[in-house]
Amino acid sequence: MYGSLTSMQNSAPANSIDRVIVDAILAGRIAAGTRLGEQSLATLFSVSRTVAREALIRLEARGIVQVSARRGWFVIKPSFEEAQEVFQARQAIEMGILLAVHRLRPEVVEKLRAHIVHEREAIASGDLEARSFLLGDFHVCLVEALGNRVLPDILRDLTARTVLISALYQSSHDATVSCDEHEAITDALAAGDLRQAADLMVSHIGNVEAGLTRAKDDDPLTSLRQALKLSKTGE
């Protein structure tokens, strides 16, 4: 159902490596700051180091990884301010695409309802990877169902960044609540109320953002400070 680093082809082009890495981020298997070695990827995907590097360069251009001249390639670790910008971008894109729809085909709602069934199954089974992937992929599924060929890849990357952000800043937004909100959006679409669906989408993304805390970003020494049982200066 979703990409896995253990289910790759023996020989994968750079764009396939891109997709597997992004899907692994969506599933929560790759965290912010993870090092992605060129040679390690080349070995895992049975490709040349050049092909692996091409994939990483593509991911860098898409804002998923960054490179350090001395240390290599790493999955991005967004600041709290960057996190806010990602949520703003998603709200603008997803509200815009819903308001731009002129005619909603019945199969769009059918596809989304089927997706929500899978979400609930993953939540009920405790499959954290499937849950994370499916909750994020709902948004990609929506734009794909609407027939837009440009936005799915853009939205997949933004959603992957949202997953990284939620892990970094301890999102408290419950998976069941997210799934319920997806269903409310789908119900509005089924009723033909695109304005309501757009408003619900903006509210949904805003609710996820509201569940973040910037505590980790404010004090990068938090983990070590707690381990040493030290307090902040002035406390």
C-alpha positions in Angstrom: 0.0 0.0 0.0 2.8 2.4 0.6 6.6 2.5 -0.2 9.1 0.5 1.8 12.8 0.4 1.8 12.6 -3.4 2.0 10.5 -3.8 -1.1 12.5 -2.0 -3.8 13.4 -3.2 -7.2 16.9 -4.6 -7.7 17.7 -1.6 -10.0 15.9 1.6 -9.3 16.1 4.9 -11.2 16.7 8.1 -9.3 13.0 9.1 -9.3 12.1 5.8 -7.7 14.6 6.3 -4.9 13.0 9.8 -4.4 9.6 8.2 -4.0 10.7 5.5 -1.6 12.4 8.0 0.6 9.5 10.4 0.7 7.0 7.5 1.3 9.3 6.3 4.2 9.1 9.9 5.7 5.3 9.9 5.3 5.2 6.6 7.2 7.3 8.0 9.9 10.2 5.6 9.4 12.7 8.3 8.6 13.0 11.2 11.0 14.2 14.7 10.6 18.0 14.9 10.7 18.6 11.3 9.4 21.8 11.0 7.4 21.3 9.6 3.9 24.7 8.3 2.7 25.2 8.1 -1.1 27.0 4.8 -0.9 24.5 3.3 1.5 21.6 4.2 -0.8 23.6 3.0 -3.8 24.1 -0.4 -2.1 20.5 -0.7 -0.9 19.0 0.2 -4.3 21.6 -1.7 -6.3 22.5 1.4 -8.4 25.6 3.5 -8.9 26.6 6.1 -6.5 26.0 8.7 -9.2 22.3 7.6 -9.5 21.9 7.8 -5.7 23.4 11.3 -5.7 21.1 12.4 -8.5 18.1 11.3 -6.3 19.5 13.2 -3.3 20.0 16.3 -5.5 16.4 16.1 -6.7 15.2 15.7 -3.0 17.3 18.8 -2.1 15.7 20.8 -4.8 12.3 19.7 -3.5 13.2 20.8 0.1 13.3 17.3 1.6 17.0 16.9 2.2 20.0 19.2 2.6 23.7 18.7 2.1 26.7 19.6 4.3 30.0 19.8 2.6 31.7 18.0 5.4 29.0 15.7 6.7 26.9 14.6 3.7 23.2 14.5 3.1 20.5 14.8 5.8 16.7 14.9 5.9 15.7 18.5 6.7 15.1 19.6 10.2 12.7 22.6 9.8 12.7 25.4 12.3 9.4 26.3 13.9 9.1 29.3 11.6 9.6 27.1 8.6 7.0 24.7 10.0 4.5 27.5 10.1 5.2 28.4 6.4 4.7 24.8 5.4 1.2 24.7 7.0 0.4 28.1 5.4 1.4 26.7 2.0 -0.7 23.6 2.4 -3.8 25.6 3.5 -3.4 27.9 0.4 -3.0 25.0 -2.0 -5.7 22.7 -0.6 -8.3 25.4 -0.2 -7.5 26.7 -3.7 -7.8 23.4 -5.4 -11.2 22.7 -3.8 -12.6 26.2 -4.7 -11.3 25.7 -8.3 -13.4 22.6 -8.9 -16.2 23.2 -11.4 -17.8 19.7 -11.4 -17.2 16.9 -8.9 -17.3 13.4 -10.3 -19.0 10.7 -8.1 -15.8 8.6 -8.2 -13.9 11.3 -6.3 -16.0 10.8 -3.2 -15.9 7.0 -3.6 -12.1 7.0 -3.7 -11.9 9.2 -0.6 -14.3 7.1 1.3 -12.3 3.9 0.5 -9.2 5.7 1.6 -10.8 6.7 4.9 -11.8 3.0 5.5 -8.1 2.1 5.2 -7.2 4.9 7.6 -9.6 3.6 10.3 -8.3 0.1 9.8 -4.7 1.2 10.4 -5.8 3.2 13.5 -7.7 0.3 14.9 -4.9 -2.2 14.3 -2.3 0.0 15.8 -0.2 0.0 12.6 1.7 3.3 13.2 3.5 3.3 9.9 0.3 2.7 7.8 -1.6 5.2 9.9 1.0 8.0 9.4 1.2 7.3 5.7 -2.5 7.1 5.1 -3.4 10.2 7.1 -0.9 12.2 5.1 -1.7 10.5 1.8 -5.4 11.5 2.1 -4.5 14.9 0.8 -2.5 13.6 -2.1 -5.4 11.2 -2.9 -7.8 14.1 -2.9 -5.9 16.1 -5.5 -5.3 13.0 -7.6 -9.0 12.1 -7.5 -9.8 15.7 -8.6 -7.7 15.1 -11.7 -4.9 17.6 -11.1 -1.7 16.2 -12.5 0.6 19.0 -11.2 -0.2 19.2 -7.5 0.1 15.5 -6.3 3.9 15.5 -6.2 4.1 19.0 -4.7 1.5 18.1 -2.0 3.3 14.8 -1.3 6.5 16.7 -0.5 4.7 19.3 1.6 2.9 16.5 3.5 6.1 14.7 4.1 7.6 17.8 5.6 4.5 18.1 7.8 5.1 14.6 9.1 8.7 15.6 10.0 7.5 18.8 11.6 4.8 16.9 13.7 7.5 14.6 15.0 9.9 17.4 15.8 7.4 19.6 17.6 5.4 16.9 19.3 2.0 17.3 17.5 -0.8 16.4 19.9 -3.4 16.1 17.1 -5.0 12.7 17.5 -5.1 10.3 14.6 -8.7 9.5 15.1 -9.6 13.2 15.1 -7.7 13.6 11.8 -9.6 10.8 10.3 -12.9 12.2 11.5 -11.9 15.5 9.9 -11.1 13.8 6.6 -14.6 12.2 6.7 -16.2 15.6 7.4 -14.4 17.0 4.3 -15.5 14.1 2.2 -19.1 14.5 3.4 -19.1 18.1 2.4 -17.8 17.1 -1.1 -20.5 14.4 -1.3 -23.1 17.1 -0.6 -21.6 19.3 -3.3 -20.7 22.0 -0.9 -17.1 22.8 -2.0 -17.0 26.0 0.0 -17.7 24.0 3.2 -15.2 21.4 2.2 -12.5 24.1 1.7 -13.3 25.7 5.0 -13.1 22.3 6.7 -9.8 21.6 5.0 -8.3 24.9 6.2 -9.6 24.2 9.7 -8.2 20.6 9.6 -4.7 21.8 8.7 -4.9 24.6 11.2 -5.9 22.1 13.9 -2.8 20.0 13.2 -0.6 23.1 13.3 -2.2 24.2 16.6 -1.1 20.9 18.2 2.5 21.7 17.8 4.8 23.1 20.5 7.9 25.1 19.9 9.6 23.9 23.1 12.2 21.8 21.4 13.1 24.7 19.0 13.3 27.3 21.7 15.9 25.4 23.7 18.1 23.1 21.6 19.8 22.0 24.8 16.6 20.6 26.3 17.6 16.9 26.2 21.0 17.4 27.6 19.7 19.9 30.2 17.1 17.3 31.4 19.7 14.5 31.5 22.0 16.7 33.7 19.1 17.9 35.8 20.0 21.5 35.1 17.5 24.4 35.0 17.5 27.3 32.6 19.4 30.5 33.7 17.1 32.7 35.7 14.7 29.9 36.7 
